[in-house]
Amino acid sequence: MDPPASFDHIAARYQGGIRTYLVRLLGHEQDAEDVCQDAFLRAHRAFARLAPNSNTRAWLYKIATNSALSALKSRRRRTTGLCDLDLDTLPADAAAPPERREQLRAVDGAVRALPPKQRAALMQRQFQGLSYAEIGAILGCSEASARANVYQAIKKLRAALDRPQAR
């Protein structure tokens, strides 16, 4: 059996993926960076209590998700509307034609309109490649509930993006 990894080793291994996940979940790079730092600070404080055979990846994603959901609640209290997609942060080719920019805004709005738990489950499954069991552990629900959250998120996105846009 391998010796337990140090927190620094674990942080170095997972920080990039968690930061990317948080950018997708929160939709804003600076917010994601702040939440990532908060999550790793919380993880560092709790690391000594982590059971030796724990799924470290799922544990870190759970802490990051909880930090992100708290940040989203706080953001909702401070603002009344949704932020537009910051097209300046997208790759140059994605921001080129106006039709593409409009499509990206529609997708961004539909994703931001998802309930936080569904958005988190969708991002974890589609972009982070987590299993439904891991998503359930992160979100504090069963594997079946994690699967249902991803399914409902996709269903809502399809419905939002299939209907004609009001002009």
Helices and strands as residue ranges (DSSP letters): H 7-26, H 29-46, G 47-49, H 56-78, G 87-89, G 92-95, H 98-113, H 116-126, H 132-139, H 143-162
